């Protein structure tokens, strides 16, 4: 396993083979980390949980529940990354959606006045 500086791991935390853990991350001592796990910087893994094999945890994530093998999670609380991406992209479309909503409300108001 490879850890860079400023990684805090609890005592006796078992790490699987070939894990990569970026800086400013923290892992509770009772967490169990599988093999081939990647943990991005500024992330935290809570206690009494298991991180399965081949898991990727994005940077600035907070993991407080067990993550099944093969998953990619990010955000806080850690959520499936594809769901996080949809959420983030919807934020960029929100101003246009609000503009269209105001146009519909205006048109509805005009129709109700007739």
Secondary structure, 3 states (H helix, E strand, C coil): CEECCCEEECCCCEECCCCEECCCEEECCCCEECCCCEECCCCEECCCCEECCCCEECCCCEECCCECCCCEEECCCCEEHHHHHHHHHHHHHHHHHHHHHHHHHHHHHHHHHC
